[in-house]
Amino acid sequence: MTDGIDHDRGYAMSPWRRRLRRLAPLARPRRLAPLALGLTLLLLAPAAWLLLTSAGHVHDPGDDTNVPVMIVFGTGLEPGGTQPNAFLRGRLDTAVELFRTGRAKAVLVSGDAHGDSGDEVTAMSRYLTDRGVPQRRIVADGYGLDSYDTCRRARDVYGVRRALLVSQAFHLPRAVSLCRGLGVDADGVAAGCRDCQAVTIAYKTTREVPAAWKALYDRLSDRPPVVRSPATEQLAAALRD
């Protein structure tokens, strides 16, 4: 039908009807299925890249992996801004256990000291000291504004070359891949989350798909962290006996 006339009805078609007729063959299910599959694979490609580049470097808390320092990623506080939320408590409880069993000698807590929920790193440090981790073994980075910045600053500011990364399992492929891509020999330890709701875990797991795209951009662009700081010996001092 190229003359703009509907010969079955005997009148001229409007422009929008002509466009719909041209697109109709593309809407056939057999033609849409490969297109939908291709778009899905494209959407998930960065997440697959994170899984591949972190494979073999994500562990359970009981696995025998010992390093000088562990990095705990911040993720928000409870209303009131003084207590870690359920996800962060799980990460900190895992860090306490790793420290008690001698899996690491120092803890780098990294988060946003000026976040919407409050000062993450102060709350994280206090939580650890209240559970027996000596203050001198804790270093706080209040400018770990996202996972990439945490890894980049751990390397550039604190001199980290080998680390255990402590976070929930849904986040670890991204954290491990980013740190390893930046030259940090990193392994992840999956933290628990006893008080976390299943719907929230599902949401955060789904959120890793768009987050993987940002991680890919960060790695390809090799961007500097949002906040740059001079190198410091704080972590080296925390590791000294």
Rosetta blueprint (number, residue, H / E / L):
1 M L
2 T L
3 D L
4 G L
5 I E
6 D E
7 H L
8 D L
9 R L
10 G L
11 Y E
12 A E
13 M L
14 S L
15 P H
16 W H
17 R H
18 R H
19 R H
20 L H
21 R H
22 R H
23 L H
24 A H
25 P H
26 L H
27 A H
28 R L
29 P H
30 R H
31 R H
32 L H
33 A H
34 P H
35 L H
36 A H
37 L H
38 G H
39 L H
40 T H
41 L H
42 L H
43 L H
44 L H
45 A H
46 P H
47 A H
48 A H
49 W H
50 L H
51 L H
52 L H
53 T H
54 S H
55 A L
56 G L
57 H L
58 V E
59 H E
60 D L
61 P L
62 G L
63 D L
64 D L
65 T L
66 N L
67 V L
68 P L
69 V E
70 M E
71 I E
72 V E
73 F E
74 G L
75 T L
76 G L
77 L E
78 E L
79 P L
80 G L
81 G L
82 T L
83 Q L
84 P E
85 N L
86 A H
87 F H
88 L H
89 R H
90 G H
91 R H
92 L H
93 D H
94 T H
95 A H
96 V H
97 E H
98 L H
99 F H
100 R H
101 T L
102 G L
103 R L
104 A L
105 K L
106 A E
107 V E
108 L E
109 V E
110 S E
111 G L
112 D E
113 A L
114 H L
115 G E
116 D L
117 S L
118 G E
119 D L
120 E H
121 V H
122 T H
123 A H
124 M H
125 S H
126 R H
127 Y H
128 L H
129 T H
130 D H
131 R L
132 G L
133 V L
134 P L
135 Q H
136 R H
137 R H
138 I E
139 V E
140 A E
141 D E
142 G L
143 Y E
144 G L
145 L L
146 D L
147 S H
148 Y H
149 D H
150 T H
151 C H
152 R H
153 R H
154 A H
155 R H
156 D H
157 V L
158 Y L
159 G L
160 V L
161 R L
162 R E
163 A E
164 L E
165 L E
166 V E
167 S E
168 Q L
169 A L
170 F L
171 H L
172 L H
173 P H
174 R H
175 A H
176 V H
177 S H
178 L H
179 C H
180 R H
181 G H
182 L L
183 G L
184 V L
185 D E
186 A E
187 D E
188 G E
189 V E
190 A E
191 A L
192 G L
193 C L
194 R L
195 D L
196 C L
197 Q L
198 A H
199 V H
200 T H
201 I H
202 A H
203 Y H
204 K H
205 T H
206 T H
207 R H
208 E H
209 V H
210 P H
211 A H
212 A H
213 W H
214 K H
215 A H
216 L H
217 Y H
218 D H
219 R H
220 L H
221 S H
222 D L
223 R L
224 P L
225 P L
226 V L
227 V L
228 R L
229 S L
230 P L
231 A L
232 T L
233 E L
234 Q H
235 L H
236 A H
237 A H
238 A H
239 L H
240 R L
241 D L
